[in-house]
């Protein structure tokens, strides 16, 4: 059996949107999901990105979707499990 240290025994149980860090990470996750959907939709329609002008195929749309979903997953995990830093 592993003994519990004082840092793990005194950890406060915070909700998802109770700190500025978790709100920011959740916002980044939501924006990344929306950006991934835009990439996938634009690639499916063989369109081009509005600002850059890059023509997307279905393959590049799926790659953009998976990249954005990976970023969203990391940001969502950080929002849920990271504890606040020096601001507390």
N, C-alpha and C positions, 0 to 999 in steps of 0.2 A: 504494500500500500504506500502510495506517495503522500508525504505530508503536505498539507496546504500551507502556502506561505501567506504572509500578511498582505501582500499585494493582491493575491487572488481572493482572499477572504473579505477584503474591504472594497471590492469592485462594485460600483453602483450599477444597477441594471437600468439602462436607458433605452428609451424607445427609438424608433427609426428616425423621427423628425424632431428630436428634442435638442440637438446641438447644431451649431452653424456648420460644422464639418459634415455631419450626416445629411443635412439639407442640401449642401453644395454637391456632395457626391451623388445623392439621389437625382438632383437636377441634371448633372452631367450624364448619368445613366439614361435619363429620359430623353435628353437631346441626342445622345448617341443612337438610341433606338430609332428615333424619328429620322435621323440622318441616314441610317442603314436602310430604312424603308424607302427613302427617296432614292438612294443608290439602286436598290433592287428594282423599283418601279421604272426608273429612267433606263436601266439596262434592259429590262423586259420590253420596253417600247422602242429600243434602239435610238434613244434620244441623246441629247448632249446636256452637260451640266450648264446651268445658266451663267455663272460667273466665269468659269474657266473655259468653257467651250469644248471640253473633251468629249468626244463621241464614245458612248458606252455600248458594249455588246452585252448579251445575257451573261457571259462569263465574268466580265469585269463588274457587272452589277451584283452578281452573287458574291464575288470576292469583297466588294465594298460592304455588302450586307454582313458578311461573316466577320470582317474586321471591326465594324461598328458594334456588332453584338458582343464581340469579345471585350471591347472597351467598356460597354455597358455592364457586362457581367462583373468585371473587375471593380467598377465603380459601385455597383450595387452591393457587392460583398464588402467593400470598404465602408459603405454607408451603414451596413448592419453590424459589422463586427469590430470596427475600429473604435478605440476609446478616445475621448478628447485629449488634446495635448497640453501645452503650457497655459492655455487660456483659462483653465479651471483653477 
